[in-house]
Every structure is written in structure tokens, then in C-alpha cells.
Amino acid sequence: MIWQFDLIILGLLIVAAVLSLRSTDLLSATMIFGVYSFLMCLLWAEMAAVDVAFTEAAVGAGASTMFLVSTVYNTTRKSSD
């Protein structure tokens, strides 16, 4: 394993997690969550857990993100602010 690559991914994971929690727009929070899932996929692949990385890419970065984006687009605002 390349520890420098692991450290870079870990730093980006922390940044993505904080940005996702601090975001006020639901769509941007959803997209940042998708980036977080993709970074987790890279981290699993780096740790030689290819089956877990593939599942994370398919379910976490793929299906969950698309379901969340479609949910955000199908919701309406109750107030006009």
C-alpha cells in the first residue's frame, strides 16, 4: 500500500464529509455525498478489498446517489424563501 495515497484520500474524505454536513443546498449535499462514496471506493480498493470497493461503487456512489438526486428533484418547497 502507498501510505501517501491513503493519506491524500483520508484528507479528501474528511473534507467531503464536512462539506456535505455544512451544505445548505440539498442537491449539492447529495452530490458531495456521492463524491464521498467514490472516495471510500478508492480507499477500499487501495486496501486490496476489491469486492467491497466494487459494492461501494455500485451501491454507494451509483444507486444511492441517483435515488437521492431523484428524491431532491421530486420534492417541493413549502415556503418561497
Secondary structure, 3 states (H helix, E strand, C coil): CCHHHHHHHHHHHHHHHHHHHHCCCHHHHHHHHHHHHHHHHHHHHHCCCHHHHHHHHHHHHHHHHHHHHHHHHCCCCCCCC
